[in-house]
Amino acid sequence: MPAEKTEPPVTAFMLVKTTPEWLALTVQERVDAFTTQVLPAIEAKTSGVRSRFYDTEFYSARVTDVWVWEAEDHHAYQLLIDALRETPFWDRYFEVVDLLVGTENGYARTYGLEPVATITTRS
């Protein structure tokens, strides 16, 4: 029996810049805002997504943070973005500067190849 082909997961690199409103909040207020205003909206509207967060303001003036969102498929990603746009995250706490969306090793899937990825070498 052939293996079932599945869609590759969708990865979105969301480049954002904090707003003065977000920066005016204390650290605890930021945590509270995210956990009470943003996460519940995401959890109510979609499943199959996860995120990671990277601070970049040390190195960039244009983008202060990068959120990496992974969704199990394009529909889950679309629902995620729709959910975020209905919260203060979008354009109130953060300006979304750019979205870079792709699938990991898409070329390898297209051509039936093994992925050529970062190679770890021993020192």
C-alpha positions in Angstrom: 0.0 0.0 0.0 1.5 3.3 -1.0 2.2 5.9 1.7 -0.4 8.7 1.9 0.9 12.0 0.5 0.3 14.9 2.9 0.7 18.6 2.5 4.0 19.9 3.9 3.6 22.1 6.9 3.5 25.8 6.4 6.2 28.0 8.1 5.7 31.7 8.3 8.4 34.1 9.4 6.4 37.1 10.7 8.6 40.2 10.9 7.2 42.7 13.4 8.0 46.0 15.0 6.7 46.8 18.5 4.5 49.8 18.8 4.7 52.5 21.5 1.5 51.1 23.0 3.2 47.7 23.6 6.4 49.3 24.9 4.4 51.4 27.4 3.1 48.2 29.1 5.1 46.6 31.9 6.5 43.2 31.3 3.8 41.6 33.3 1.1 43.6 31.4 2.6 42.3 28.1 2.4 38.7 29.3 -1.1 39.2 30.5 -2.2 40.9 27.3 -0.8 38.1 25.2 -2.2 35.3 27.3 -5.7 36.9 27.7 -6.2 38.7 24.4 -4.1 36.9 21.8 -3.8 33.2 22.7 -7.5 32.6 23.4 -8.4 34.0 20.0 -5.8 31.7 18.3 -7.0 28.7 20.3 -10.7 29.4 19.5 -10.1 29.8 15.8 -7.5 27.2 14.8 -5.6 24.2 15.7 -2.4 22.6 14.5 -0.2 25.7 14.9 2.7 26.5 17.1 5.1 29.4 17.4 8.5 30.5 18.4 9.7 34.0 19.2 13.0 35.7 18.4 14.1 39.1 19.7 15.9 41.0 17.0 15.9 44.6 18.2 19.6 44.2 19.2 20.5 44.0 15.5 17.7 45.7 13.6 15.9 49.0 13.8 13.3 48.0 11.2 12.2 44.7 12.8 12.2 44.2 16.6 11.0 40.6 16.7 10.4 37.6 14.5 7.6 35.2 15.2 8.0 31.8 13.5 4.6 30.2 13.1 4.3 26.6 12.0 0.9 25.4 10.8 0.0 21.8 9.8 -1.4 23.1 6.5 -2.4 26.2 4.6 -5.9 26.3 6.0 -4.6 26.3 9.6 -2.3 29.1 8.7 -5.1 31.2 7.1 -7.2 30.7 10.3 -4.2 31.7 12.4 -3.8 35.0 10.5 -7.5 35.7 10.6 -7.5 35.1 14.4 -4.4 37.4 14.9 -6.0 40.2 12.9 -9.0 40.2 15.3 -6.7 40.9 18.3 -4.7 43.9 19.5 -1.6 41.9 18.3 -2.2 43.1 14.8 -1.4 46.8 14.2 -2.0 47.8 17.8 0.8 46.1 19.7 2.9 45.1 16.7 3.2 46.4 13.2 3.5 43.5 10.8 6.4 44.5 8.6 6.6 41.4 6.4 5.4 37.8 6.2 7.7 35.3 4.6 5.8 32.0 4.1 7.2 28.8 2.8 7.4 25.1 3.2 10.6 23.5 4.5 12.6 21.7 1.7 9.9 22.4 -0.8 12.3 21.8 -3.7 13.2 18.4 -2.4 9.5 17.4 -2.2 8.9 18.8 -5.7 11.7 16.8 -7.2 11.6 13.7 -5.0 15.1 14.4 -3.6 16.6 14.2 -0.1 16.8 17.6 1.4 20.1 19.4 1.3 20.2 21.2 4.6 22.6 22.5 7.1 25.4 20.0 7.7 26.8 19.7 11.1 30.6 19.2 11.2 32.7 18.2 14.1 35.4 20.6 15.2 
